[in-house]
Amino acid sequence: MIEISLTVNGEAVHAQIDPRMSLADFLREKLHLTGTHIGCEHGVCGACTIHMDGVSARSCITLAAACNGRDIRTIEGFEDDARMNAIRAEFSGEHALQCGYCTPGMLMTAYDVTTRFSELDEIAIRREMSGNLCRCTGYQGIVRAVQNVFAANAANTKE
């Protein structure tokens, strides 16, 4: 066992963990933050996407031990975030979620994309979101939701 200290959703966390424990398992099993989903356990599907020090990362292929001293933000850490609330509203309005399994990772990636870029066309949005797999929606609603967030951000900037 090793000891780690990190910040999760703004709160200091200290824990004893197995050195081989993934960050996804740590978040789900030790902190009971079950919004971070585990899909492929290979970093391919994006269901486990979190933000580490403000950058999107796959928690299933990140060792919790490697996160010592880092700042982790999960989907639960965005409850009062205006940008995330706008993204959630657009996802809902565009029916960009069905079973919901991929949704937390999609939302985390959409947040990252709409933070890093001020505008993207449909092809670029599809490329940026391509690391998140969804087996239910066909992606049209997801892309429209992200486009709507960009449009709303542009309209707010002009005001």
Contacts in CASP RR format, 6 or more apart in sequence:
PFRMAT RR
TARGET T0000
AUTHOR 0000-0000-0000
METHOD contacts of the structure
MODEL  1
MIEISLTVNGEAVHAQIDPRMSLADFLREKLHLTGTHIGCEHGVCGACTI
HMDGVSARSCITLAAACNGRDIRTIEGFEDDARMNAIRAEFSGEHALQCG
YCTPGMLMTAYDVTTRFSELDEIAIRREMSGNLCRCTGYQGIVRAVQNVF
AANAANTKE
1 16 0 8 1.000
1 17 0 8 1.000
1 18 0 8 1.000
1 19 0 8 1.000
2 16 0 8 1.000
2 17 0 8 1.000
2 18 0 8 1.000
2 19 0 8 1.000
2 65 0 8 1.000
3 14 0 8 1.000
3 15 0 8 1.000
3 16 0 8 1.000
3 17 0 8 1.000
4 13 0 8 1.000
4 14 0 8 1.000
4 15 0 8 1.000
4 17 0 8 1.000
4 64 0 8 1.000
4 65 0 8 1.000
4 67 0 8 1.000
4 68 0 8 1.000
4 69 0 8 1.000
5 12 0 8 1.000
5 13 0 8 1.000
5 14 0 8 1.000
5 68 0 8 1.000
5 69 0 8 1.000
6 12 0 8 1.000
6 13 0 8 1.000
6 67 0 8 1.000
6 68 0 8 1.000
6 69 0 8 1.000
6 70 0 8 1.000
6 71 0 8 1.000
6 72 0 8 1.000
7 13 0 8 1.000
7 69 0 8 1.000
7 70 0 8 1.000
7 71 0 8 1.000
7 72 0 8 1.000
8 27 0 8 1.000
8 31 0 8 1.000
8 33 0 8 1.000
8 72 0 8 1.000
8 73 0 8 1.000
8 74 0 8 1.000
9 33 0 8 1.000
9 72 0 8 1.000
9 73 0 8 1.000
9 74 0 8 1.000
9 76 0 8 1.000
9 77 0 8 1.000
10 71 0 8 1.000
10 73 0 8 1.000
10 77 0 8 1.000
13 31 0 8 1.000
15 26 0 8 1.000
15 30 0 8 1.000
17 26 0 8 1.000
17 30 0 8 1.000
17 64 0 8 1.000
17 65 0 8 1.000
19 63 0 8 1.000
19 65 0 8 1.000
20 63 0 8 1.000
21 63 0 8 1.000
21 64 0 8 1.000
21 65 0 8 1.000
22 41 0 8 1.000
22 59 0 8 1.000
22 60 0 8 1.000
22 61 0 8 1.000
22 62 0 8 1.000
22 63 0 8 1.000
22 64 0 8 1.000
23 50 0 8 1.000
23 57 0 8 1.000
23 59 0 8 1.000
23 60 0 8 1.000
23 62 0 8 1.000
23 63 0 8 1.000
23 64 0 8 1.000
23 66 0 8 1.000
23 67 0 8 1.000
23 72 0 8 1.000
24 36 0 8 1.000
24 38 0 8 1.000
24 48 0 8 1.000
24 59 0 8 1.000
24 60 0 8 1.000
24 62 0 8 1.000
25 38 0 8 1.000
25 64 0 8 1.000
26 64 0 8 1.000
26 67 0 8 1.000
27 33 0 8 1.000
27 36 0 8 1.000
27 50 0 8 1.000
27 59 0 8 1.000
27 72 0 8 1.000
27 74 0 8 1.000
28 34 0 8 1.000
28 35 0 8 1.000
28 36 0 8 1.000
28 38 0 8 1.000
33 74 0 8 1.000
33 76 0 8 1.000
35 74 0 8 1.000
35 75 0 8 1.000
35 76 0 8 1.000
35 104 0 8 1.000
36 48 0 8 1.000
36 49 0 8 1.000
36 50 0 8 1.000
36 59 0 8 1.000
36 74 0 8 1.000
36 75 0 8 1.000
36 104 0 8 1.000
37 47 0 8 1.000
37 48 0 8 1.000
37 101 0 8 1.000
37 102 0 8 1.000
37 104 0 8 1.000
37 105 0 8 1.000
38 47 0 8 1.000
38 48 0 8 1.000
38 60 0 8 1.000
39 45 0 8 1.000
39 46 0 8 1.000
39 47 0 8 1.000
39 48 0 8 1.000
39 60 0 8 1.000
39 101 0 8 1.000
40 46 0 8 1.000
40 47 0 8 1.000
40 60 0 8 1.000
41 60 0 8 1.000
41 61 0 8 1.000
42 60 0 8 1.000
42 61 0 8 1.000
43 58 0 8 1.000
43 60 0 8 1.000
43 61 0 8 1.000
44 131 0 8 1.000
44 133 0 8 1.000
45 102 0 8 1.000
45 131 0 8 1.000
45 132 0 8 1.000
45 133 0 8 1.000
46 58 0 8 1.000
46 102 0 8 1.000
46 105 0 8 1.000
46 109 0 8 1.000
46 131 0 8 1.000
46 132 0 8 1.000
46 133 0 8 1.000
47 101 0 8 1.000
47 102 0 8 1.000
47 104 0 8 1.000
47 105 0 8 1.000
47 132 0 8 1.000
47 133 0 8 1.000
48 58 0 8 1.000
48 59 0 8 1.000
48 60 0 8 1.000
48 105 0 8 1.000
49 56 0 8 1.000
49 57 0 8 1.000
49 58 0 8 1.000
49 59 0 8 1.000
49 104 0 8 1.000
49 105 0 8 1.000
49 108 0 8 1.000
49 109 0 8 1.000
49 132 0 8 1.000
50 56 0 8 1.000
50 57 0 8 1.000
50 59 0 8 1.000
50 72 0 8 1.000
50 73 0 8 1.000
50 74 0 8 1.000
50 75 0 8 1.000
50 108 0 8 1.000
51 57 0 8 1.000
51 72 0 8 1.000
51 73 0 8 1.000
51 108 0 8 1.000
51 111 0 8 1.000
51 112 0 8 1.000
52 62 0 8 1.000
52 67 0 8 1.000
52 70 0 8 1.000
52 71 0 8 1.000
52 72 0 8 1.000
52 73 0 8 1.000
53 70 0 8 1.000
53 71 0 8 1.000
54 71 0 8 1.000
54 73 0 8 1.000
55 112 0 8 1.000
56 108 0 8 1.000
56 109 0 8 1.000
56 112 0 8 1.000
74 104 0 8 1.000
75 104 0 8 1.000
75 105 0 8 1.000
75 107 0 8 1.000
75 108 0 8 1.000
78 84 0 8 1.000
78 107 0 8 1.000
78 111 0 8 1.000
81 111 0 8 1.000
83 111 0 8 1.000
83 114 0 8 1.000
83 115 0 8 1.000
83 149 0 8 1.000
84 107 0 8 1.000
84 111 0 8 1.000
86 149 0 8 1.000
86 152 0 8 1.000
87 107 0 8 1.000
87 110 0 8 1.000
87 111 0 8 1.000
87 114 0 8 1.000
87 145 0 8 1.000
87 146 0 8 1.000
87 149 0 8 1.000
88 107 0 8 1.000
90 96 0 8 1.000
90 144 0 8 1.000
90 145 0 8 1.000
90 146 0 8 1.000
90 148 0 8 1.000
90 149 0 8 1.000
90 152 0 8 1.000
91 97 0 8 1.000
91 103 0 8 1.000
91 106 0 8 1.000
91 107 0 8 1.000
91 110 0 8 1.000
91 142 0 8 1.000
91 145 0 8 1.000
93 145 0 8 1.000
94 141 0 8 1.000
94 142 0 8 1.000
94 144 0 8 1.000
94 145 0 8 1.000
94 148 0 8 1.000
95 137 0 8 1.000
95 141 0 8 1.000
96 106 0 8 1.000
96 137 0 8 1.000
96 141 0 8 1.000
96 142 0 8 1.000
96 144 0 8 1.000
96 145 0 8 1.000
97 103 0 8 1.000
97 106 0 8 1.000
97 136 0 8 1.000
97 137 0 8 1.000
98 136 0 8 1.000
98 137 0 8 1.000
99 135 0 8 1.000
99 136 0 8 1.000
100 136 0 8 1.000
102 132 0 8 1.000
102 133 0 8 1.000
102 134 0 8 1.000
102 135 0 8 1.000
102 136 0 8 1.000
105 132 0 8 1.000
106 129 0 8 1.000
106 132 0 8 1.000
106 134 0 8 1.000
106 142 0 8 1.000
109 128 0 8 1.000
109 129 0 8 1.000
109 131 0 8 1.000
109 132 0 8 1.000
110 129 0 8 1.000
110 142 0 8 1.000
110 145 0 8 1.000
110 146 0 8 1.000
110 149 0 8 1.000
113 120 0 8 1.000
113 125 0 8 1.000
113 128 0 8 1.000
113 129 0 8 1.000
113 146 0 8 1.000
114 146 0 8 1.000
114 149 0 8 1.000
114 150 0 8 1.000
114 153 0 8 1.000
117 124 0 8 1.000
117 128 0 8 1.000
117 150 0 8 1.000
118 150 0 8 1.000
118 153 0 8 1.000
118 154 0 8 1.000
118 157 0 8 1.000
119 150 0 8 1.000
119 154 0 8 1.000
120 128 0 8 1.000
120 146 0 8 1.000
120 150 0 8 1.000
122 143 0 8 1.000
122 147 0 8 1.000
125 143 0 8 1.000
125 146 0 8 1.000
125 147 0 8 1.000
126 139 0 8 1.000
126 143 0 8 1.000
129 139 0 8 1.000
129 142 0 8 1.000
129 143 0 8 1.000
129 146 0 8 1.000
134 142 0 8 1.000
END
